[in-house]
Amino acid sequence: ISVSVGNPALGTIQVTNNLAQARFVISGPVEQSGAGFEQPFPNLPPGRYFINFSDVPYYETPRPQTNLLAADRTLVFAGNYTFADRNDNGMADAWEQRFFGDVSPTRTRVSDTDRDGLNDLSEFMSGTDPTDRTSRIRLTSITPLPGGTVRLTWRSVPGYGYRVLLSSNTQSWTPVADWVRATMTEMSQIIPGFSGRAPNFYRLEVRP
């Protein structure tokens, strides 16, 4: 009896999305699932794969996709979530209808309905309520730690992506970490501070 053993050539599936809230399921020779902007799935057997994207409120779901994964190759699935925007203000019509009851031509990118200092477009992008001035994304605490590090804490919306940036002059900003997808309503991150006497300024970015 002759037995031959070998290592089959495998491939990689790369999934990209334009929303942190995006979720997806991959089916085929191997089942996979994931969420967020970008996620690789290495060491998969070749074959035909299918991907289905989950619904995200106020957005139109990308159509299912299928393609062949070849050995030693990378197959990319890209999900592009879109939304209807009749008044061209950068906010989904379904979102405006939900919070304002209409899609007004006078509602612009700089409108601030609840007058909390955060315009309606920013509220749409950050997942907060544009009619409630207490609903907003902001840093809730900055705690110095030993070794010159700092713990930042902020309110978050599950499924949204967050990133902290650092500056000594408020002119140039440097990300201190990659985007992180929130799983709870509060997040914290320990980041390095500047050495010396330079002041530290922090900026919090959010993506839907």
Backbone as a chain_set.jsonl record, in Angstrom:
{"seq": "ISVSVGNPALGTIQVTNNLAQARFVISGPVEQSGAGFEQPFPNLPPGRYFINFSDVPYYETPRPQTNLLAADRTLVFAGNYTFADRNDNGMADAWEQRFFGDVSPTRTRVSDTDRDGLNDLSEFMSGTDPTDRTSRIRLTSITPLPGGTVRLTWRSVPGYGYRVLLSSNTQSWTPVADWVRATMTEMSQIIPGFSGRAPNFYRLEVRP", "coords": {"N": [[0.855, -1.184, 0.0], [0.596, 2.163, -0.88], [0.938, 5.357, 0.384], [0.411, 8.739, -0.042], [1.217, 11.891, 1.211], [0.52, 15.293, 1.372], [0.821, 18.917, 1.458], [-1.851, 20.844, 0.826], [-2.223, 23.617, -1.394], [-3.253, 26.748, -0.222], [-5.555, 29.565, 0.017], [-6.453, 33.093, 0.383], [-9.124, 35.035, 1.649], [-10.162, 38.315, 1.444], [-12.039, 40.683, 3.049], [-13.627, 43.752, 2.653], [-15.238, 46.709, 3.848], [-17.301, 49.663, 3.802], [-18.408, 50.478, 6.13], [-18.214, 50.432, 9.656], [-20.176, 49.141, 11.027], [-20.927, 47.045, 9.453], [-21.725, 43.645, 8.859], [-21.056, 40.238, 7.969], [-21.408, 37.096, 6.225], [-19.631, 34.335, 5.137], [-19.839, 31.702, 2.878], [-19.148, 28.399, 1.618], [-16.52, 26.16, 0.693], [-15.473, 26.424, 3.256], [-16.962, 27.794, 6.146], [-17.311, 31.158, 7.229], [-17.45, 34.137, 9.261], [-17.816, 37.652, 9.977], [-17.072, 41.115, 10.879], [-17.016, 44.706, 10.474], [-14.621, 47.138, 9.079], [-12.502, 45.898, 7.626], [-11.242, 42.669, 7.033], [-9.175, 39.862, 7.03], [-9.145, 36.459, 5.836], [-7.173, 33.988, 6.078], [-5.514, 30.994, 4.754], [-7.458, 29.316, 3.514], [-9.245, 26.693, 1.855], [-9.147, 26.207, -1.712], [-11.855, 27.073, -3.982], [-15.357, 27.712, -4.727], [-16.765, 30.579, -3.321], [-19.232, 32.316, -1.383], [-20.655, 35.434, -0.36], [-22.647, 37.128, 1.976], [-24.041, 40.146, 3.011], [-25.054, 41.771, 6.014], [-28.007, 43.627, 6.993], [-27.895, 47.136, 7.672], [-29.136, 49.692, 9.688], [-30.779, 52.382, 8.032], [-29.233, 52.257, 5.753], [-28.593, 50.984, 2.422], [-28.313, 47.622, 1.624], [-25.442, 45.884, 0.439], [-25.378, 43.833, -2.514], [-25.45, 40.206, -2.594], [-22.416, 38.349, -3.213], [-20.296, 36.31, -5.286], [-17.466, 34.213, -6.011], [-14.526, 32.58, -7.359], [-12.001, 31.14, -5.383], [-8.65, 30.791, -5.835], [-5.792, 28.602, -5.482], [-3.081, 29.78, -3.54], [-3.742, 32.428, -3.951], [-5.403, 35.652, -3.535], [-8.669, 36.474, -2.793], [-10.903, 39.092, -3.118], [-13.62, 40.497, -1.492], [-15.767, 43.176, -1.633], [-17.781, 45.271, 0.204], [-20.134, 47.748, -0.329], [-21.948, 49.98, 1.245], [-24.744, 52.014, 0.718], [-26.899, 54.97, 0.642], [-30.107, 56.57, 0.258], [-30.374, 60.007, -0.62], [-32.017, 62.557, -0.988], [-32.0, 65.345, -0.591], [-29.35, 65.947, -0.709], [-27.513, 66.319, 1.463], [-25.734, 64.746, 2.751], [-26.789, 63.054, 4.644], [-28.692, 60.153, 5.395], [-31.857, 59.689, 3.891], [-33.742, 58.042, 5.162], [-32.869, 58.124, 7.789], [-33.203, 60.855, 8.413], [-35.993, 60.992, 8.156], [-36.688, 59.349, 10.272], [-35.826, 60.766, 12.59], [-36.627, 63.436, 12.248], [-39.013, 63.45, 10.911], [-39.353, 64.23, 8.31], [-37.871, 64.957, 5.061], [-36.22, 67.518, 4.643], [-35.581, 70.233, 2.392], [-34.224, 72.375, 3.424], [-32.575, 71.52, 5.38], [-29.281, 71.284, 6.072], [-25.76, 70.393, 5.735], [-24.617, 71.698, 7.862], [-26.585, 72.239, 9.673], [-27.858, 72.384, 12.989], [-29.881, 70.919, 14.838], [-30.56, 70.33, 17.576], [-28.938, 72.092, 18.839], [-26.49, 71.554, 20.172], [-23.905, 71.971, 19.575], [-22.907, 70.126, 17.871], [-23.225, 69.381, 14.574], [-26.019, 68.266, 12.513], [-25.193, 66.447, 10.522], [-22.837, 65.406, 11.616], [-23.967, 64.135, 13.803], [-25.428, 62.158, 12.515], [-23.318, 60.672, 11.41], [-22.057, 59.797, 13.725], [-23.895, 58.33, 15.119], [-25.626, 59.39, 17.04], [-28.423, 61.075, 18.695], [-29.989, 63.581, 16.954], [-31.882, 65.289, 17.955], [-31.671, 65.501, 20.629], [-29.902, 67.125, 22.961], [-28.265, 66.083, 24.904], [-27.302, 63.798, 23.868], [-24.475, 62.83, 22.566], [-21.236, 62.263, 21.137], [-18.388, 62.169, 23.092], [-15.321, 62.695, 24.901], [-15.203, 61.39, 28.131], [-13.528, 61.138, 30.286], [-10.105, 61.783, 31.182], [-7.391, 60.212, 32.211], [-4.369, 60.393, 33.828], [-1.666, 58.034, 33.907], [0.786, 55.856, 35.463], [4.148, 56.017, 34.163], [3.809, 57.787, 32.117], [1.661, 57.322, 30.438], [-1.785, 57.567, 29.305], [-5.196, 57.177, 30.144], [-7.996, 57.229, 28.161], [-11.482, 57.759, 28.13], [-14.676, 57.258, 26.695], [-18.074, 57.842, 25.589], [-19.778, 55.478, 23.6], [-21.134, 53.996, 20.585], [-22.415, 50.877, 20.005], [-20.994, 48.874, 17.453], [-20.029, 50.96, 15.913], [-17.034, 52.593, 14.64], [-14.011, 53.68, 16.216], [-11.327, 56.009, 16.758], [-8.381, 57.28, 18.231], [-6.583, 60.315, 18.177], [-3.526, 62.16, 18.482], [-1.974, 65.233, 19.43], [0.38, 67.953, 19.622], [0.014, 70.536, 19.072], [-2.437, 71.125, 17.967], [-2.566, 71.388, 15.257], [-1.304, 69.471, 13.604], [-2.136, 66.073, 13.52], [-1.787, 62.831, 14.916], [-2.6, 59.472, 14.531], [-2.946, 57.256, 17.27], [-3.54, 54.648, 17.43], [-5.076, 51.921, 15.614], [-8.342, 51.799, 13.989], [-11.031, 50.948, 16.152], [-13.662, 48.759, 16.754], [-16.645, 49.33, 18.401], [-18.133, 47.51, 21.072], [-19.622, 47.962, 23.246], [-21.386, 50.485, 25.219], [-19.601, 52.209, 26.278], [-16.216, 53.065, 25.968], [-12.688, 52.614, 26.45], [-9.239, 53.547, 26.263], [-5.784, 53.028, 26.531], [-3.149, 55.166, 26.01], [0.006, 56.398, 24.735], [1.67, 59.298, 26.082], [3.041, 62.578, 25.306], [6.57, 63.143, 25.508], [8.603, 65.203, 27.668], [7.781, 68.712, 27.996], [5.755, 69.334, 26.302], [2.393, 70.175, 25.494], [-0.492, 68.006, 25.613], [-2.937, 67.169, 23.284], [-6.044, 65.734, 22.506], [-7.942, 63.955, 20.131], [-10.997, 62.569, 19.099], [-12.111, 60.341, 16.725], [-14.866, 59.133, 14.788], [-16.549, 56.582, 13.0], [-19.316, 55.453, 11.072]], "CA": [[0.0, 0.0, 0.0], [1.357, 3.419, -0.966], [0.176, 6.515, 0.866], [1.088, 10.014, -0.289], [0.703, 12.99, 2.038], [1.036, 16.586, 0.926], [0.181, 20.115, 1.988], [-2.554, 21.504, -0.265], [-2.056, 25.071, -1.484], [-4.43, 27.447, 0.294], [-5.702, 30.949, -0.422], [-6.928, 34.077, 1.36], [-10.249, 35.909, 1.31], [-10.079, 39.626, 2.084], [-13.335, 41.369, 3.02], [-13.582, 45.169, 3.005], [-16.54, 47.381, 3.915], [-17.206, 51.099, 4.077], [-19.063, 50.745, 7.407], [-17.799, 49.618, 10.796], [-21.337, 48.361, 11.456], [-21.179, 45.958, 8.516], [-21.496, 42.254, 9.242], [-21.147, 39.411, 6.771], [-21.241, 35.653, 6.366], [-19.018, 33.698, 3.97], [-20.129, 30.271, 2.765], [-18.385, 27.722, 0.571], [-15.798, 25.023, 1.265], [-15.336, 26.72, 4.684], [-17.862, 28.865, 6.592], [-16.679, 32.205, 8.019], [-18.268, 35.329, 9.486], [-17.022, 38.734, 10.53], [-17.685, 42.43, 10.953], [-16.094, 45.823, 10.46], [-14.104, 47.703, 7.842], [-11.59, 45.05, 6.86], [-10.891, 41.444, 7.748], [-8.643, 38.798, 6.172], [-9.364, 35.071, 6.218], [-6.11, 33.233, 5.396], [-5.454, 29.532, 4.845], [-8.734, 28.709, 3.125], [-9.115, 25.814, 0.691], [-9.695, 26.775, -2.954], [-13.221, 26.709, -4.323], [-16.291, 28.826, -4.91], [-17.247, 31.155, -2.067], [-20.326, 33.273, -1.448], [-20.707, 36.332, 0.788], [-23.89, 37.871, 2.189], [-23.879, 41.228, 3.967], [-26.228, 42.002, 6.856], [-28.613, 44.952, 6.914], [-27.513, 48.177, 8.615], [-30.198, 50.698, 9.665], [-30.699, 53.589, 7.204], [-28.383, 52.023, 4.588], [-28.968, 49.941, 1.477], [-27.394, 46.506, 1.789], [-24.793, 45.401, -0.795], [-25.887, 42.577, -3.051], [-24.576, 39.05, -2.367], [-21.37, 38.177, -4.213], [-19.668, 34.991, -5.352], [-16.301, 34.142, -6.885], [-13.667, 31.435, -7.115], [-10.715, 31.345, -4.725], [-7.628, 29.893, -6.37], [-4.691, 28.308, -4.577], [-2.019, 30.791, -3.471], [-4.266, 33.712, -4.431], [-6.274, 36.385, -2.617], [-9.971, 36.856, -3.337], [-11.394, 40.257, -2.381], [-15.042, 40.845, -1.51], [-15.919, 44.551, -1.152], [-19.16, 45.663, 0.462], [-20.321, 49.199, -0.379], [-23.267, 50.379, 1.717], [-25.153, 53.329, 0.223], [-28.193, 55.415, 1.163], [-30.801, 57.604, -0.518], [-30.116, 61.338, -0.07], [-32.693, 63.439, -1.949], [-31.633, 66.748, -0.406], [-27.909, 66.056, -0.929], [-26.851, 66.912, 2.622], [-24.841, 63.764, 3.349], [-27.514, 62.256, 5.629], [-29.649, 59.244, 4.782], [-33.253, 60.118, 3.972], [-34.438, 57.227, 6.165], [-32.461, 58.644, 9.098], [-33.897, 62.13, 8.601], [-37.403, 60.689, 8.37], [-36.812, 58.755, 11.609], [-35.624, 61.716, 13.676], [-37.258, 64.735, 12.005], [-40.341, 63.273, 10.329], [-39.382, 64.678, 6.922], [-36.578, 65.149, 4.387], [-36.373, 68.93, 4.307], [-34.542, 70.832, 1.542], [-33.504, 73.412, 4.18], [-31.661, 70.879, 6.326], [-27.988, 71.227, 5.397], [-24.682, 69.702, 6.443], [-24.22, 72.454, 9.058], [-27.734, 72.418, 10.568], [-27.688, 71.823, 14.333], [-31.256, 70.967, 15.314], [-30.663, 70.385, 19.038], [-28.044, 73.162, 19.295], [-25.526, 71.048, 21.139], [-22.57, 72.216, 19.043], [-22.582, 69.065, 16.928], [-24.212, 69.515, 13.518], [-26.818, 67.066, 12.255], [-24.399, 65.498, 9.752], [-21.951, 64.729, 12.565], [-24.803, 63.238, 14.614], [-25.708, 60.999, 11.662], [-22.107, 59.884, 11.276], [-21.627, 59.25, 15.016], [-24.939, 57.479, 15.682], [-26.304, 60.023, 18.164], [-29.763, 61.612, 18.442], [-29.856, 64.996, 16.623], [-32.935, 66.066, 18.627], [-31.402, 65.435, 22.069], [-28.602, 67.766, 23.133], [-27.437, 65.281, 25.801], [-26.82, 62.641, 23.114], [-23.358, 63.229, 21.731], [-19.99, 61.557, 21.375], [-17.364, 63.027, 23.686], [-14.475, 62.106, 25.924], [-15.786, 61.574, 29.459], [-12.462, 61.262, 31.281], [-8.708, 61.668, 30.772], [-6.75, 59.818, 33.462], [-2.922, 60.115, 33.725], [-1.239, 56.773, 34.489], [2.253, 55.771, 35.626], [4.916, 55.791, 32.94], [3.492, 58.791, 31.101], [0.522, 56.96, 29.604], [-3.056, 58.21, 29.641], [-6.389, 56.415, 29.792], [-9.115, 58.022, 27.674], [-12.764, 57.064, 28.175], [-15.712, 57.999, 25.985], [-19.32, 57.167, 25.258], [-19.685, 54.88, 22.269], [-22.317, 53.336, 20.026], [-21.987, 49.55, 19.542], [-20.922, 48.691, 16.011], [-19.329, 52.082, 15.284], [-15.591, 52.536, 14.748], [-13.421, 54.829, 16.904], [-9.884, 56.127, 16.694], [-7.85, 58.415, 18.983], [-5.446, 61.002, 17.584], [-2.755, 62.931, 19.445], [-1.3, 66.409, 18.86], [1.005, 68.875, 20.575], [-0.223, 71.912, 18.636], [-3.78, 71.147, 17.365], [-2.453, 71.594, 13.818], [-1.015, 68.165, 13.018], [-2.661, 65.025, 14.384], [-1.237, 61.508, 14.642], [-3.351, 58.372, 15.158], [-2.149, 56.485, 18.224], [-3.927, 53.241, 17.264], [-5.972, 51.707, 14.481], [-9.761, 51.871, 14.3], [-11.556, 49.905, 17.03], [-15.117, 48.636, 16.657], [-17.236, 49.306, 19.737], [-19.06, 46.438, 21.42], [-20.398, 48.427, 24.393], [-21.746, 51.903, 25.175], [-18.479, 52.99, 26.786], [-14.921, 52.516, 25.579], [-11.506, 53.278, 26.99], [-8.005, 53.153, 25.596], [-4.564, 53.558, 27.137], [-2.296, 55.634, 24.93], [1.203, 57.091, 25.217], [1.664, 60.747, 26.068], [4.271, 63.167, 24.792], [7.645, 63.333, 26.469], [8.943, 66.602, 27.847], [6.757, 69.621, 28.485], [4.776, 69.649, 25.255], [1.018, 69.844, 25.909], [-1.155, 66.928, 24.894], [-4.308, 67.381, 22.838], [-6.593, 64.476, 22.031], [-9.107, 64.052, 19.24], [-11.679, 61.298, 18.922], [-12.794, 60.191, 15.439], [-15.852, 58.063, 14.757], [-17.091, 56.213, 11.678], [-20.506, 54.594, 11.222]], "C": [[0.888, 1.229, 0.0], [0.46, 4.569, -0.549], [1.006, 7.771, 0.631], [0.425, 11.111, 0.537], [1.341, 14.282, 1.556], [0.307, 17.724, 1.595], [-0.516, 20.84, 0.843], [-2.336, 23.013, -0.235], [-3.353, 25.75, -1.094], [-4.448, 28.881, -0.221], [-6.237, 31.822, 0.699], [-8.133, 34.825, 0.808], [-10.11, 37.192, 2.126], [-11.433, 40.313, 1.923], [-13.141, 42.813, 3.446], [-14.993, 45.738, 2.963], [-16.311, 48.863, 4.136], [-17.923, 51.485, 5.364], [-18.478, 49.851, 8.495], [-18.937, 48.708, 11.242], [-21.581, 47.126, 10.591], [-20.865, 44.605, 9.135], [-21.709, 41.39, 7.998], [-20.937, 37.946, 7.122], [-20.695, 35.118, 5.056], [-19.368, 32.209, 4.001], [-19.378, 29.694, 1.58], [-17.708, 26.503, 1.151], [-15.582, 25.167, 2.775], [-16.272, 27.869, 5.022], [-17.076, 29.857, 7.467], [-17.677, 33.334, 8.233], [-17.395, 36.396, 10.113], [-17.785, 40.039, 10.513], [-16.604, 43.49, 10.845], [-15.575, 46.186, 9.087], [-13.343, 46.693, 6.98], [-11.222, 43.824, 7.678], [-10.375, 40.396, 6.767], [-8.991, 37.418, 6.737], [-8.329, 34.223, 5.467], [-6.318, 31.723, 5.52], [-6.798, 28.853, 4.573], [-8.521, 27.809, 1.911], [-9.707, 26.456, -0.554], [-11.119, 26.288, -3.189], [-14.082, 27.936, -4.49], [-16.842, 29.265, -3.555], [-18.353, 32.179, -2.349], [-20.258, 34.17, -0.206], [-22.043, 37.054, 0.799], [-23.657, 38.902, 3.283], [-25.179, 41.433, 4.743], [-26.736, 43.426, 6.691], [-28.049, 45.864, 8.003], [-28.584, 49.257, 8.553], [-29.834, 51.931, 8.852], [-29.838, 53.423, 5.955], [-28.97, 50.937, 3.697], [-27.883, 48.864, 1.48], [-26.757, 46.11, 0.465], [-25.372, 44.059, -1.23], [-24.926, 41.436, -2.701], [-23.569, 38.918, -3.518], [-20.855, 36.741, -4.177], [-18.483, 35.041, -6.301], [-15.475, 32.925, -6.49], [-12.375, 31.868, -6.423], [-9.739, 30.312, -5.261], [-6.523, 29.695, -5.337], [-3.618, 29.394, -4.685], [-2.453, 32.147, -4.02], [-5.113, 34.358, -3.332], [-7.534, 36.809, -3.354], [-10.53, 37.981, -2.477], [-12.899, 40.395, -2.588], [-15.173, 42.238, -0.903], [-17.393, 44.878, -1.001], [-19.291, 47.169, 0.514], [-21.761, 49.531, 0.004], [-23.569, 51.803, 1.24], [-26.464, 53.738, 0.903], [-28.782, 56.481, 0.248], [-30.614, 58.95, 0.176], [-30.696, 62.387, -1.027], [-32.273, 64.891, -1.811], [-30.118, 66.973, -0.395], [-27.186, 66.748, 0.234], [-25.962, 65.913, 3.361], [-25.483, 62.87, 4.381], [-28.55, 61.389, 4.93], [-31.071, 59.75, 4.968], [-34.008, 59.346, 5.047], [-34.105, 57.683, 7.577], [-33.156, 59.967, 9.398], [-35.376, 61.904, 8.887], [-37.618, 60.153, 9.782], [-36.751, 59.805, 12.702], [-36.374, 63.039, 13.492], [-38.66, 64.634, 11.421], [-40.454, 63.747, 8.902], [-37.963, 64.689, 6.36], [-36.614, 66.566, 3.833], [-35.25, 69.439, 3.418], [-33.737, 71.905, 2.271], [-32.558, 72.822, 5.221], [-30.336, 70.627, 5.617], [-26.97, 70.465, 6.237], [-24.281, 70.415, 7.729], [-25.386, 72.722, 9.995], [-27.462, 71.727, 11.898], [-29.034, 71.914, 15.043], [-31.352, 71.103, 16.825], [-29.705, 71.389, 19.671], [-27.088, 72.708, 20.393], [-24.089, 71.245, 20.679], [-22.098, 71.163, 18.067], [-23.63, 69.085, 15.828], [-24.887, 68.181, 13.21], [-26.05, 66.018, 11.453], [-23.463, 64.712, 10.669], [-22.732, 63.761, 13.44], [-25.162, 61.984, 13.81], [-24.497, 60.086, 11.587], [-21.702, 59.204, 12.582], [-22.699, 58.424, 15.71], [-25.649, 58.059, 16.881], [-27.639, 60.626, 17.721], [-29.671, 63.116, 18.169], [-30.929, 65.885, 17.253], [-32.745, 66.097, 20.132], [-30.003, 65.964, 22.327], [-27.711, 67.03, 24.131], [-26.854, 64.061, 25.108], [-25.725, 63.1, 22.17], [-22.126, 62.415, 22.113], [-18.971, 62.529, 21.957], [-16.529, 62.217, 24.673], [-15.068, 62.406, 27.289], [-14.73, 61.658, 30.548], [-11.102, 61.081, 30.619], [-7.917, 61.424, 32.049], [-5.268, 59.55, 33.242], [-2.578, 58.828, 34.465], [0.272, 56.769, 34.661], [2.933, 55.498, 34.289], [4.588, 56.746, 31.824], [2.351, 58.431, 30.174], [-0.749, 57.619, 30.131], [-4.191, 57.267, 29.258], [-7.506, 57.385, 29.39], [-10.375, 57.173, 27.697], [-13.798, 57.912, 27.457], [-16.961, 57.151, 25.811], [-19.239, 56.653, 23.83], [-21.015, 54.261, 21.866], [-21.862, 51.979, 19.497], [-22.058, 49.425, 18.024], [-20.175, 49.794, 15.295], [-17.821, 51.961, 15.523], [-15.035, 53.817, 15.355], [-11.901, 54.794, 16.789], [-9.457, 57.389, 17.436], [-6.642, 58.982, 18.254], [-4.822, 61.914, 18.624], [-2.049, 64.083, 18.739], [-0.669, 67.217, 19.975], [0.7, 70.325, 20.224], [-1.6, 72.139, 18.016], [-3.756, 71.392, 15.857], [-2.203, 70.269, 13.081], [-1.419, 67.09, 14.025], [-2.128, 63.674, 13.942], [-2.104, 60.446, 15.301], [-2.44, 57.59, 16.1], [-2.499, 55.001, 18.16], [-4.84, 53.147, 16.055], [-7.422, 51.841, 14.942], [-10.174, 50.682, 15.156], [-13.074, 49.926, 16.945], [-15.711, 48.459, 18.045], [-18.176, 48.117, 19.903], [-19.942, 46.821, 22.598], [-20.664, 49.926, 24.251], [-20.692, 52.794, 25.815], [-17.191, 52.285, 26.399], [-13.816, 53.271, 26.297], [-10.278, 52.73, 26.284], [-6.832, 53.799, 26.316], [-3.598, 53.908, 26.02], [-1.059, 56.303, 25.507], [1.008, 58.597, 25.171], [2.942, 61.265, 25.43], [5.319, 63.227, 25.895], [7.956, 64.824, 26.585], [7.757, 67.423, 28.311], [5.704, 69.972, 27.441], [3.369, 69.296, 25.739], [0.444, 68.722, 25.048], [-2.573, 67.337, 24.544], [-4.799, 66.078, 22.225], [-7.826, 64.732, 21.172], [-9.688, 62.652, 19.059], [-12.415, 61.313, 17.589], [-13.761, 59.019, 15.512], [-16.309, 57.84, 13.332], [-18.267, 55.284, 11.871], [-20.255, 53.161, 10.778]], "O": [[1.826, 1.324, 0.791], [-0.644, 4.732, -1.07], [2.159, 7.854, 1.054], [-0.8, 11.231, 0.549], [2.554, 14.352, 1.358], [-0.723, 17.512, 2.235], [0.154, 21.397, -0.027], [-2.272, 23.613, 0.838], [-4.426, 25.379, -1.571], [-3.479, 29.351, -0.818], [-6.448, 31.358, 1.819], [-8.155, 35.202, -0.364], [-9.96, 37.15, 3.347], [-11.915, 40.502, 0.806], [-12.551, 43.073, 4.495], [-15.829, 45.318, 2.163], [-15.248, 49.271, 4.604], [-18.045, 52.67, 5.673], [-18.272, 48.657, 8.281], [-18.695, 47.625, 11.774], [-22.364, 46.254, 10.966], [-19.871, 44.443, 9.841], [-22.449, 41.767, 7.09], [-20.371, 37.605, 8.161], [-21.231, 35.412, 3.987], [-19.21, 31.545, 5.025], [-19.016, 30.416, 0.651], [-18.275, 25.858, 2.033], [-15.516, 24.17, 3.493], [-16.366, 28.829, 4.256], [-16.288, 29.459, 8.325], [-18.637, 33.472, 7.475], [-16.361, 36.095, 10.708], [-18.97, 40.085, 10.185], [-15.428, 43.221, 11.09], [-16.005, 45.641, 8.07], [-13.52, 46.641, 5.763], [-10.926, 43.926, 8.869], [-11.049, 40.074, 5.789], [-9.114, 37.238, 7.948], [-8.584, 33.79, 4.344], [-7.166, 31.247, 6.274], [-7.215, 27.948, 5.294], [-7.711, 28.121, 1.039], [-10.691, 27.188, -0.45], [-11.536, 25.25, -2.676], [-13.599, 29.066, -4.405], [-17.315, 28.455, -2.759], [-18.392, 32.81, -3.406], [-19.855, 33.722, 0.867], [-22.514, 37.533, -0.233], [-23.141, 38.578, 4.353], [-26.27, 41.285, 4.192], [-25.988, 44.321, 6.298], [-27.763, 45.417, 9.114], [-28.919, 49.707, 7.457], [-28.727, 52.459, 8.964], [-29.723, 54.362, 5.168], [-29.737, 50.087, 4.147], [-26.694, 49.159, 1.356], [-27.458, 46.008, -0.541], [-25.801, 43.256, -0.401], [-23.729, 41.664, -2.53], [-23.843, 39.325, -4.647], [-20.968, 36.051, -3.164], [-18.479, 35.802, -7.268], [-15.688, 32.322, -5.439], [-11.737, 32.839, -6.828], [-9.971, 29.108, -5.156], [-6.343, 30.514, -4.435], [-3.293, 29.861, -5.776], [-1.624, 32.922, -4.497], [-5.486, 33.72, -2.349], [-7.465, 37.43, -4.414], [-10.623, 37.848, -1.257], [-13.385, 40.408, -3.72], [-14.735, 42.46, 0.226], [-18.163, 44.776, -1.956], [-18.624, 47.814, 1.323], [-22.679, 49.384, -0.804], [-22.723, 52.69, 1.356], [-27.061, 52.956, 1.643], [-28.058, 57.198, -0.443], [-30.683, 59.037, 1.402], [-29.96, 63.025, -1.78], [-32.196, 65.605, -2.811], [-29.66, 68.078, -0.102], [-26.361, 67.638, 0.026], [-25.49, 66.193, 4.463], [-24.812, 62.008, 4.949], [-29.208, 61.831, 3.988], [-31.449, 60.186, 6.055], [-34.823, 59.922, 5.767], [-34.957, 57.636, 8.464], [-33.642, 60.178, 10.509], [-35.947, 62.553, 9.763], [-38.623, 60.469, 10.418], [-37.537, 59.753, 13.649], [-36.719, 63.692, 14.477], [-39.413, 65.608, 11.43], [-41.537, 63.682, 8.32], [-36.989, 64.463, 7.078], [-36.998, 66.781, 2.683], [-34.085, 69.118, 3.653], [-32.677, 72.307, 1.791], [-31.819, 73.559, 5.873], [-30.275, 69.845, 4.669], [-27.288, 69.958, 7.313], [-23.666, 69.802, 8.603], [-25.201, 73.373, 11.023], [-26.908, 70.628, 11.938], [-29.297, 72.876, 15.765], [-32.143, 71.907, 17.318], [-29.661, 71.524, 20.894], [-26.905, 73.387, 21.403], [-23.159, 70.747, 21.312], [-21.015, 71.283, 17.494], [-24.805, 68.837, 16.097], [-24.4, 67.116, 13.589], [-26.233, 64.821, 11.676], [-23.312, 63.5, 10.518], [-22.232, 62.691, 13.785], [-25.198, 60.881, 14.356], [-24.628, 58.867, 11.687], [-21.073, 58.146, 12.555], [-22.449, 57.87, 16.78], [-26.223, 57.312, 17.673], [-27.944, 60.68, 16.529], [-29.307, 63.868, 19.073], [-30.887, 67.105, 17.099], [-33.574, 66.663, 20.845], [-29.02, 65.324, 21.953], [-26.516, 67.317, 24.206], [-26.014, 63.363, 25.675], [-25.993, 63.68, 21.117], [-21.989, 61.947, 23.243], [-18.718, 63.589, 21.383], [-16.971, 61.198, 25.202], [-15.403, 63.555, 27.579], [-14.997, 62.191, 31.625], [-10.954, 60.344, 29.644], [-7.784, 62.323, 32.879], [-4.916, 58.593, 32.552], [-3.132, 58.557, 35.531], [0.966, 57.594, 34.066], [2.377, 54.842, 33.408], [5.033, 56.551, 30.694], [2.088, 59.156, 29.215], [-0.786, 58.151, 31.241], [-4.164, 56.639, 28.2], [-7.908, 58.247, 30.172], [-10.344, 56.0, 27.326], [-13.805, 59.136, 27.588], [-16.919, 55.922, 25.874], [-18.69, 57.321, 22.954], [-21.896, 54.034, 22.696], [-21.0, 51.93, 18.619], [-23.043, 49.814, 17.395], [-19.722, 49.591, 14.168], [-17.382, 51.317, 16.476], [-15.515, 54.91, 15.057], [-11.278, 53.734, 16.732], [-10.084, 58.439, 17.298], [-5.786, 58.24, 17.773], [-5.5, 62.385, 19.538], [-1.584, 63.943, 17.608], [-1.115, 67.178, 21.122], [1.066, 71.24, 20.962], [-1.895, 73.252, 17.581], [-4.807, 71.582, 15.244], [-2.828, 69.993, 12.056], [-1.099, 67.172, 15.21], [-2.028, 63.397, 12.747], [-2.327, 60.503, 16.51], [-1.293, 57.298, 15.761], [-1.819, 54.182, 18.778], [-5.317, 54.157, 15.537], [-7.695, 51.979, 16.135], [-9.733, 49.556, 14.928], [-13.697, 50.983, 17.05], [-15.328, 47.548, 18.78], [-18.919, 47.766, 18.987], [-20.893, 46.11, 22.924], [-20.226, 50.556, 23.288], [-20.872, 54.009, 25.887], [-17.087, 51.062, 26.49], [-13.989, 54.421, 26.7], [-10.275, 51.608, 25.779], [-6.882, 54.977, 26.668], [-3.264, 53.066, 25.187], [-1.075, 56.732, 26.661], [0.274, 59.113, 24.328], [3.821, 60.487, 25.059], [4.987, 63.348, 27.074], [7.609, 65.609, 25.702], [6.837, 66.902, 28.941], [4.851, 70.826, 27.685], [3.169, 68.235, 26.33], [0.851, 68.524, 23.903], [-3.324, 67.797, 25.403], [-4.059, 65.4, 21.512], [-8.638, 65.612, 21.461], [-8.955, 61.678, 18.887], [-13.246, 62.188, 17.344], [-13.511, 58.035, 16.209], [-16.442, 58.784, 12.552], [-18.231, 54.414, 12.741], [-21.158, 52.327, 10.846]]}, "num_chains": 1, "name": "protein.A"}
